[in-house]
Amino acid sequence: MSFQNPVFIPGPTNIPESVRKACDMPTLDHRSPAFARIFKPAVEGVRRVLKMAAGEVILLPSTGTGGWEAAISNTLSPGDTVLAARFGMFSHRWIDLCQRHGLRVQIIETPWGQGAPLAAIEAALKADPTIKAVLATHNETATGVKSDIAGIRRAMDAAGHGAMLMVDGVSSIGSMPFEFTGWGVDIAVAGSQKGFMLPAGLAILGLSPKAIAAMETATLPRTFFDFKDMLTAYARGGFPYTPPVGLIAGLAHAIDLLEAEGLENVYARHHRLAEGVRRAITAWGMTPYAATPDLYSDTVTAVKVPAGCDGTALVQLAASKYGVAFGVGLGEVAGKVFRIGHLGMLTDVMVLSGLAAAEMCMADLGWPITLGSGVAAAQDYYRGTVPAMAMAAE
Ligand SMILES: *Cc1c(COP(=O)(O)O)cnc(C)c1O
């Protein structure tokens, strides 16, 4: 069959037709002024999405993981200490990447399903003035947990600590509120294939003046990801090597779409979509893996499956029988959850189709749910709240 359903994974996300077209362009000389005309709006657009009053935006041909690597290798030196809480697969992977680069990571082990522990972060900072950076996973995609980045900044200030604040916003930026300058973020990392609704291929970073200054003394090796080479080339309207021009053009267009809907409306839409999913889960007699409602992510929900049920079996059946993609549980929660991604190009009606497909799989697998129960709960919620038509009207 050549038709395709929307995906319900927390990245890569569905690509709007006009974004796909914006990426599809003829070869262009990236040393010509034509490239600068594509590049500048993309960089300026990212600056607005991140809410940056000062600093620089960097676009790298990479993915979120490369963004992590670029963030640390440009600003830190071997043996430096960084502080990070581990509460899911993505916070774990960034820690692992730091360790492989010869950094000392002070890890605050935190139960999966919880978010960044503010009091423990403050205490750790007070105890160790040598910590160079605090790493924070804004939205832990493995567990569907959001953390309070403003709260981490307050904890850092309360400790009177001068460390940099580096935030993984790969699955939040562009879909959930983000305040680069307001939260005192020094490096923010995003990727093209989540909230920006593009194919994978770009790491998108924001750097504060403090992060830029840290480049001067940082001695971890970097070449392809060297911010200094990037910023030198950017100042001339170019790129230090061959840029993925189509993705950059697509990024500028995707930001146009987000801004045409209005960033606040985009965030409100994600909240509504997520809330409908949560109503459905409740109707199934299940709960999100996130420990408490204040931690619920608006971009991904990890659904705790009933005892004796296997979340991975549901994901496999959805793919093989119905051609629908959900996310499997990763690491510690493998089999114990399945994940519904609800970020990017999605409407109420698209989400309802995903919930309906999940119900069919549950019924097929003999899970104790009533067909239509979750869909009905989400329908009631969507009917009763303002529909997100800004996007559908595009
Ligand atoms: C997807 C994701 C990443 C990894 O990004 P890649 O683009 O797959 O390298 C990192 N952090 C979070 C929170 C993510 O959701």
The ligand as a MOL file (V3000), in Angstrom:
LIG
                    3D

  0  0  0     0  0            999 V3000
M  V30 BEGIN CTAB
M  V30 COUNTS 15 15 0 0 0
M  V30 BEGIN ATOM
M  V30 1 C 15.3200 12.6860 20.1880 0
M  V30 2 C 16.0470 13.1800 21.3940 0
M  V30 3 C 17.4450 13.2850 21.4370 0
M  V30 4 C 18.3370 12.7070 20.3790 0
M  V30 5 O 18.2340 13.3340 19.2220 0
M  V30 6 P 18.7330 12.6550 17.8460 0
M  V30 7 O 18.2540 13.6900 16.9210 0
M  V30 8 O 18.0400 11.3490 17.7220 0
M  V30 9 O 20.1920 12.5560 17.9080 0
M  V30 10 C 18.0260 13.8590 22.5270 0
M  V30 11 N 17.2980 14.2850 23.5590 0
M  V30 12 C 15.9680 14.1840 23.5870 0
M  V30 13 C 15.2280 14.6750 24.7750 0
M  V30 14 C 15.3080 13.6220 22.4990 0
M  V30 15 O 13.9750 13.5180 22.5280 0
M  V30 END ATOM
M  V30 BEGIN BOND
M  V30 1 1 1 2
M  V30 2 1 2 3
M  V30 3 2 2 14
M  V30 4 1 3 4
M  V30 5 2 3 10
M  V30 6 1 4 5
M  V30 7 1 5 6
M  V30 8 2 6 7
M  V30 9 1 6 8
M  V30 10 1 6 9
M  V30 11 1 10 11
M  V30 12 2 11 12
M  V30 13 1 12 13
M  V30 14 1 12 14
M  V30 15 1 14 15
M  V30 END BOND
M  V30 END CTAB
M  END
